[in-house]
Structure formats: C-alpha cells, structure tokens
Amino acid sequence: MLICLFNNVSGDNLNKKHYFHTNRMDILLDILTDMVKAHPTSNFVNSLHQQYCNRGGLSRKQLEGLHSKALKTERISQGKVATLEAIIKKKPVRERAAATITLPMPVKDEALGKMIVEILDKYPQHKRLLFLKSKFDNNENIPAIEIAEIEKFKKLLLK
C-alpha cells in the first residue's frame, strides 16, 4: 500500500521523503520520483506522478508513455525499466471492436409493387395484400413464398 504525503511535488519537496510503503516496494513510484527529479519541468511526468499519488495507479497507455520517457533517462536503472515493462505486460490490452458492416438496402422489385397496387385498386380491403404492401413499403425482405402468393392472388382476382 502506498501513501503520499504531498499531492503537489516540486523540486524542494523531492528531497524530503514524501511517501512511505507498507509491506512492499513500489518500483513505479521510485521510477516516477526519479523521473520528476530528472525532468522537473515536464508536465507529463508531473501529472503522472500526481495521478499515481491520488489514484494509486496508471493506465496501460500512461505506463507506456512513462516507459518510453524512462528509456531516454540515464538516471533510471535498467532493472527498474524491466520491472516497468513487466507491469505493462500484465495490464490488459483494450481493443475496440471493428466497425460493423451494414448491408445495403434490398432493391425494390417494382413489378411486385405494381402487382400489389393493381390488386389493391380493385380490392382495397384485402388484409393479406395490405400486410404485404406495408412490408414492401418498409423495404422489408419479401420471401419467395409470399411473392408466389401475390402472383396467385393476381391470377385469381384479376381475370
């Protein structure tokens, strides 16, 4: 467990022991403190240090940014950098789902629409054809069985 005594860390406060550990070493805090000492004007490092003290952890992307900055700093030992790499590898990788592919709208069969309109002109209250017309108008898929049914209605009703 980590307890920070100061939230705002400046160069003066770094000389004092501003944190203490309970029961374990905190390599990440050691790296952050060394980085703040090496780069006292870096907003990135200061904000990471402050966030780590306030929240107790950093995201994978923040750790990766800290890692790339730590590699360029000679003050950080290679063992600590290797530990930071191990911490990064233990964090889960969040991947966004690929964009879904939308299917194109089905092409309306105008001949089918004409057949429905012809039958409904003669029999405007025909419930089955009114249902099929609403499906046709809403661009819903009309199966081959229902198309055959419309053709059967046309033969029977429009002699």
Residue, then its C-alpha position, 0 to 999 in steps of 0.5 A: m500500500l502506498i501513501c503520499l504525503f504531498n499531492n503537489v511535488s516540486g523540486d524542494n519537496l523531492n528531497k524530503k521523503h514524501y511517501f512511505h510503503t507498507n509491506r512492499m516496494d513500489i518500483l513505479l513510484d521510485i521510477l516516477t520520483d526519479m523521473v520528476k527529479a530528472h525532468p522537473t519541468s515536464n508536465f507529463v511526468n508531473s501529472l503522472h506522478q500526481q495521478y499515481c499519488n491520488r489514484g494509486g495507479l496508471s493506465r496501460k497507455q500512461l505506463e507506456g508513455l512513462h516507459s518510453k520517457a524512462l528509456k531516454t533517462e540515464r538516471i533510471s536503472q535498467g532493472k527498474v525499466a524491466t520491472l516497468e515493462a513487466i507491469i505493462k505486460k500484465k495490464p490488459v490490452r483494450e481493443r475496440a471492436a471493428a466497425t460493423i458492416t451494414l448491408p445495403m438496402p434490398v432493391k425494390d422489385e417494382a413489378l411486385g409493387k405494381m402487382i400489389v397496387e393493381i390488386l389493391d385498386k380493385y380490392p382495397q380491403h384485402k388484409r393479406l395484400l395490405f400486410l404485404k404492401s406495408k412490408f414492401d413499403n418498409n423495404e422489408n425482405i419479401p420471401a419467395i413464398e409470399i411473392a408466389e402468393i401475390e402472383k396467385f392472388k393476381k391470377l385469381l382476382l384479376k381475370 
